[in-house]
Amino acid sequence: MPTTLETSSHFLEFFPGSATSYYTLADKAHPTYYTPRPLTETDCHLTIAPDDKEKHLLDIRLGETDIGQIDSNDDESINALAIFTAQWREALSAIAENNASTSPTNGSSGADTNAAGGIANNISSFYPISVVTTGITSIPRFFNNNSANAQGPVYPLSQDPSTGFANTDSTSSIRSSRPTSIAHTFSNLTIGSTLESPINTVENTMDQIYAQRDQFLVDKTLRLRLVTWNLHGEPITKAGNLDALLGRPELYDLYIVAIQESDEIGPKNLYANTVTLQNTKDAILSALNTNDSADSEQEGESIKENESVKEEDSAKESDSVKEGDSAGNGYRAIAHNQLLGMMIVLFAADPIAAELGGVEIATTGTGLFGVWGNKGATSLKITLGADESVGVRGTDLVFLNCHLAAGEGKPGIDRRKWELSEIERKLKIPGLVGTNPKPEVIFEDNITDDYSDDLPSPPQTATIESSTTNNSISSRNSTNSPGVFHDRIYFLLGDLNYRVALDPDMVIQFLASKDYETVLSHDTLFQQIRERKVLTGFKEHEINFMPTYKYKVGTDEYDDNKPGNNDKARAPSFTDRIFFRSITAPDSGAALTIKEYNSLMEYRISDHKPVYATFELECRLVDAAKRKTVVDSVLKQSDSLENSSKRTIKVTPTELLVDDAIVLRAAEGAVMIEQTTAAGAIPNGEDDALEWALDLQSDTITATPTHGVLPRGAKQYIHFRTILPVQKHITQSMAEAVAILRLGNGQDIFVPVEFRALPTCLGASLDLLSRMSGGARNTSALMDASSTNMPREIWNCVDYLWTHTVPDMFEGVGVDIDSAAMASQGWKGEQSICEQVQDWLDLGQDFDRDVLDSANSIRTNSGIYSVAHQFLLLLWHLDGGVIPVEYYSIVLHGREGSMMILERIPRVNVNVLLYIMSFLGHLVSEGLDRNYLRKYFYIYLTDRLFFYFLLLLTVWFLVNLFDPLIISLPPGRDNHKAKQTRREFLLGMMNL
């Protein structure tokens, strides 16, 4: 059994062993930072001596390290010291005897024995002559009389000095969480070379759990509603009530909305408009989350359970997806993808959102010159019901939003076929074309006739974490393990632009009698499908609705105007379509059924009518409670078998979640491992310590220590650390990995590690900041509608700096998170004050002027420098910037653009821009003192000349500093001429 010696500053714990003894030394200031070390004869001398001033205090030293004091007047402490030193001395004596018996000598065996005895006797000189007993009246003395022969000590430090962990005061909340994609991590890990691990039991455990999957998989029927609409450059908010578009008052589990031409068509729209995307999401969410009396009538119909499951579990509430949840819990936007005027957004009912993951997005342009994004496709893949930690792969749902080229006749048909082939090749969507198209790019005769946008958008980012398709967990073939096949269902929707090859008057005549069959027989897309040239394998429901293009805007009348002088009028056509395709294993349980396919004539803001389709998807989802029962049972059986022949290790917690991290600050969490092997399980003479090593495959998370030995009964804390970056487009920054604890006896223990940051204003857009009235961490106070108010975060920073202007407050300030690095460049702020300011911003609190004034007085103006740094950091990480990239072409008008921009950017951006420009003008009027400038410019001019030079230099400094913070730059557009134009633009904004 281990014994512990507690001093005023340390804990010294001793683990006696039959083969090797170990000890740990922990500083009370950081009690979890230590590593077990073997007891050795040369560097573990324990010395006790009276304090020079306070004689009743005993100074304790281990080797050359002071480890605190013990009060000799405390009988309990003295008795503990006596017991501890007796065991320590006995262990060192055993080591000395063992070393003597194994050392090579020139004498006989008798000489060896005498030598061993001599060393044992000599050891006593290090320890008290008499054993301390209860009721001791004299102070024991521990002297090292043989210190000249002692070798250099090995300091049993309480931490690894290279980590720097002990210098942080941050704490972490640790609790259990559900594993995420653990099996994918398993498949990419290899056994370390330093420890023997002949058999990895993960595969066998996975096989057992997967074999019992029917016990925790529940049959569900989900309802999907897909909508495609070419908006002809109009905002969706102009459509008014969206209930018909969304099928309300009926409720669906998933809504997929695909939009084409979401912004006005023109050469100035070079980039995807994120404001339009946000406004579209807001409008749809507002409609979906509106509660009215009709909603209650639909409750219970959102998710239909398999009848057998209902009978079996009717009295239970453990289903991971319950009936009526979509009505009671609302909807959220799960993922989106955008390419110029094309966008696709996935909305899910709250209970279903937990079953979705593995988002992947991709885009490809096929428009002007075959590459630009005015035509092309945006794809969005999401996995439903996956739980790869137990081998359940789930079902991939792939949604493809297409906007193909316009044009009549064979050239248009060939062009669209080529576009589909490009989309199939680049986005890996099978079955879009049936035969190999001609390799050459086919351009439209008049490309300006259908010009929407002309450049692809910047790289797109998914709204929730992306992941790639995972490989099989097992590297061997197994009839019980999940195969590599992944169920996948494709949905193709959009403006495919295929026309009806029939005289317009004849089409209208057939439509008057609702003879859709005759009209569709001339539909060029149907003809291409029948000839197996395109969409082989895809299906479309029967069309029993009017053609969706082309209408006179604001009416239900077809547009009979001729597009050109020599052209014929366009025939009404079914340009807007929805196709689907299922690729599933026979025993997967996944089945898709289309229930409705129609258009919506009541919407008249576009020359297209929206088209929708509803589906029922039968699938199998994981019941979390039943899954836990199965996993616990399998692991218990596995543990029972392993514990009978292997040493046992307890890991606490089994899954590490640090959910209160703060972006740009070090976040830490710890996992404790303890060897709980019973004494009888270790053979006599065998070392009871167990070697271990940590395998952590992560670029963002570090761990310390990463290896060591663990004596029986000892505990070892493994500390994980990361610094989470600011993430734009998403509300929470996170990092995750799976740490593998590899034990010397062949066991592998998997520990999921996840860090999640608290919500922050850093990385938010101005629109979002204006709606966070209570701060980023108070999500309940988030307003639904966009606001034109000044964001509180911007106001607080500028207001403080306006009233506390100092000449050099931006000196050395940058977006570097390392205060030491900024200090080397002349920054005079305090990291602790910066962190306090950031907390005020995230919590939606006003600045505490007393705290800042105190910082300013302790270290000259350090509070001002710190606020200045956080202000620039806020602007640097602003999602979309003050002037979004889509308005960059206006900036390039220079001074003229400074007036135009106020009429184009959103109102909240206008308010922020004007406020910051006024602030910069204030700084110019305040100027910078000449002594500050002369540090960089060794000039001595007359006062008048210096005044003008000072003014010019101040303007130059501020414009260059704030240029990249205010104006969002498109990639590859930052040349010398553009910089000069941007300076002119900012000077125009400052009225200079």
Secondary structure, DSSP 4 states (H G I P E B T S, - for coil): --EEEE-SSEEEEEE--SS--EEEEEETTSTT----EE--TTT--EEEEE-SS-TTEEEEEETTEEEEEEETT-HHHHHHHHHHHHHHHHHHHHHHHHHHHHS--SS-HHHHHHHHHHHHHHHGGGS-SS---TT--S------TTGGGPPPP----SS-TTT-GGG------EE-----SHHHHHHT----SSS-----THHHHHHHHHHTGGGTEEEEEEEEEEEEEE-TT--GGGG---HHHHTTTS--SEEEEEEE--S--STT--S--HHHHHHHHHHHHHHHT---HHHHHHTT-SEEE-HHHHHHHTT----SS-TTHHHHH-EEEEEEEEETTEEEEEEEEHHHHTTEEEEEEEEEE-SGGGTSTTSEEEEEEEEES-BGGGTB--EEEEEEEEE----SHHHHHHHHHHHHHHHHHHHT-TTSBSSPPPSSPPPPS-GGGG----SPPSPP--SS-B-PPPPPS-SS--SSS--S--EEEEEEEEE----B-S-HHHHHHHHHTT-HHHHHHTBHHHHHHHTTSB-TT-B-PPP-S---B-B-TTSSSB----SSTTPPPPPPB--EEEEEEEE--TTS--EEEEEEEEE-TT--SSSB--EEEEEEEEEEEE-HHHHHHHHHHHHHHHHHHHHTTS--EEEESSSEEEEEE-TTSEEEEEEEEEE---GGGS-TTS---EEEEEEE--SS-EEE--EEEE-TT-EEEEEEEEEPPP-SSSS--EEEEEEEEEETTS-EEEEEEEEEEPP-STT-BHHHHHHBTT-TT-GGGB-SS---SPPHHHHHHHHHHHHT--TTTTTT--S-S-HHHHHTTT----HHHHHHHHHHHHHT----HHHHHHHHHHTTTHHHHHHHHHHHHHHHT-BT-SB-GGGHHHHTTTHHHHHHGGGTS-HHHHHHHHHHHHHHHHHHHH---HHHHHTT------HHHHHHHHHHHHHHHHHHHHHHHHBPPPTT---HHHHHHHHHHHHHHTT-
